[in-house]
Amino acid sequence: MVDNKEFLFKGAMYYGFILGLYWAFKYIFFIISLYISSFYLIFIGMSLAVPFIAGYLTLKYKEKIGGFIRFSHAWQFGVWLYFFAALIVSIEHFIFYQYIAPPDFIKESLEQTMNLLKDYKPAIQATEAIEQIDIRPISLTIQGIFNNIFYGIILSIPVAFFVSKHNNNTSSQQTNI
């Protein structure tokens, strides 16, 4: 039998590629929303679907490995799934920030954030930290990768719980996972 970690990474890469393509498609709606605001609703709707798609992909992975998966295995798969998807979509993010985004897009986004925060009277350290954010395309892309991994760490918990709770086969395969 294939080593579990090797199979975990191969499965996460395969399904992460699929999720990454979905994210890339979804991000097109974000880009279009800069010019046609109603497309932002489509982008949000597709974003809300991501945990459900990740759950579906985790179920497909579970079927591939024999119908049984432990919580920790499913959670690790989910984190790696988000990681590989983040790598795929990061290419599109970089291209957007570097070549497509209006020249003042990043600056205006930062100013909007600062204006929103002023209403909540944040600590001076918080506003200073925001003002010091590195807004180069590569740093924004890397930040996006880390954000997506963080979301994967959190959102994979309920998915792993659901998927591991509904195991199909509890025979001898339990010891192989």
Phi, psi and omega in degrees: 000149180293142177304136185302316181295319179298316179293322177301311181292318178298316179295317180294323177295314181298305182288331175294325176297316179298312179296322178298321176296320176299314179299320179296317177297316179299320183293334175301322179293326175296315180299315179296327182296342176294336181250329178231100191299333182294340178291342178294327177296321177295316178302314180296315179300317179292327177293321179293337180280345186304312180299328179288322176293319177298321177297317178298315180295325177293321176297318178297319178297317180300319177297320181297328183265010172112004174093001178230138177209137175279160179304311183297323178293315179295321179294314177301317178302315180298318179296314179294325176302310179295323179300309182292324176296321179297322178296319180296309184287340180296331176299314178294320178300313181298314179301318179298307182296324184280320192238336188256318185303140175304149186305328182259009183302309183294316180298316179294321178298318178295319178295321177297320177298316179297319179295321177295319181292328181301327179295334183261002178049066181287166176296150181301324180298323180294315180292323177296321180296319179294320180294337181267006180296134177284118187251029174282151181306318182293321180290324176293323178295315179295320176299321177297321178298312180296322177299314181295322176295317178300315177299322179296320178300316182285309186288342179283344179296304180294326178296313179298320179298312181296312184293319182286333179291330183253059178283139182276321189227119181250026182283212186296348181291343179304323182282345182271348185259000000 
